[in-house]
Amino acid sequence: MTAERTYTITELAREFDITPRAIRFYEDQGLLTPDRAGRTRVYSRADRTRLKLSLRGKRLGLTLAEIKEILDMYGGASNTAPQLDRFLKVLGERRAALAQQLEDIEVVLGEIDMLERQCRDLLDHRTSDESKNQGT
């Protein structure tokens, strides 16, 4: 019988390009629950998967509480419909927030364009006035 593959904190940190401190933080938040061999943390394949999904959730802009809620809903259950429904709701909320941010950014970029045009017009006007004054 083959033992399940396990990982050290250093292996996971290297694989996911994060610090061991970040992994310990995810533990403190309840996202990971490694076993212990003395003082050494021993991470299972399930811990590795939870870490991978947690990092993906962070890239999507989900909060750690949202990530934990979704991960905790799974727990190996055969019926993943509630988890998927909740995930779809969270993704929809995130999409709406990003769409609003995009709209806000477009408005600000429009204001920047307008201010840049005004500054260039003032500079052009000033330059033409100076040219006229030098000609007199």
N, C-alpha and C positions, 0 to 999 in steps of 0.2 A: 504494500500500500504506500503510495507516494504522498508525502506531506504537501499541504497547500503552499504555494509560493508566497513568501512574505517579503517585506521591504523594510529598509531602515529609513530613518528620517533623512539621512544624507542622500540615499538613492532617489527618494521622491523629490527632494529639493532640486537635485541635479536634473532629473527627468523633466520636471515642470518649470524649471528655471525660476524658482522662488527660493526664499531663504528658509532655513529650518525654523526661524522665529515665526514666519508667516504660517507654517504648518502648525506650530504650537498654538498660535492664535486661533486657527480654525478648530483645533481641539477644544480650546477654552470656550468657543462659541457653540460647542456641541455638534459640529459638523463631522468630526472624526472621533473615533473611540478605539485607539490602538490598544492591543494587549501589552503587557509588560513582561519582560524577562529580566528580573532584578530592576535596575534603573533604566534599562534600555527599552525604548518604544519599539514595538513590533507591529507593523502595519499589514493588514490582510489585503487580498485583492479587492474586497468590498470597500475598504478604506481608500485604496488607490482610486477606485471608480468614483467614490463620493468626492474625493479631492478634485478629480478631473471635472466632474459635473459642477462642483462649487466654483472652480476657476472659470468655467464656461459661463455660468450664471453671472459672475462678476463682470466678465467682458460684455455681457448683454446689459449690464447696468442694474441687475437685481440686487436687492439688499440681502445681507446675510440671513436675516429673518425669513425672507421669502424663499431663499434657497433651502434653508433648513426645513421649512414647512413642506416644501415639495419633496425633498429627499426623505423626510420622515413619513410621508404618506405612503411611500413605496414599501419599504420594509420587507421585500420579497413576496408581497401579495400577488396572487395570480390575476386579480382584477385590478388593472392599472387605470381604469377609466376615471375614477375620481382624481387621481394624480394628474392625468393628462388634461382633464377639464380645468383643474386649478392652474396648471401650467399655461394652457391657452389663455385663461383670463389674465394671468400675470403678463404674458407676452403682449396681449392686446393693450393693457394699461401702459406697458413700456413703449409700445409703438405709438400710442397717442401722445405720450410725453415727449418722445423724440420728434414727432411731427410738429408739436407746438414749439419746441426748441428750434427746429428748422425754420419755421415761419418767423419766429423772433429774430433769428440770425439774418434772414433775408431782409427784414425791415431795417435792421441796423446797417446792413451792407448798403441798402438804398440810401440811408441817411449819410453814410460815409461818402458814397458817390456824389451826392448833392453838395456836401461840404467841400470835397476836393474840387469840384467844378467851380464853386464860388471862390475858393482860394486862387485857383488858376486864373479866373476872370479878373480878380483884383490885381494879381501880379501882372497879367497882360496889360491891364489898364494903366497900372503904375509905370510899367516899362514904356508904353507908348507916350504917356505924359512926360516922362523924363527925356525921351527922344525929341519931343516937340520943344521942350524948354532949352535943350542944348542947341537947337537950330535957331533960336532967337538971338 
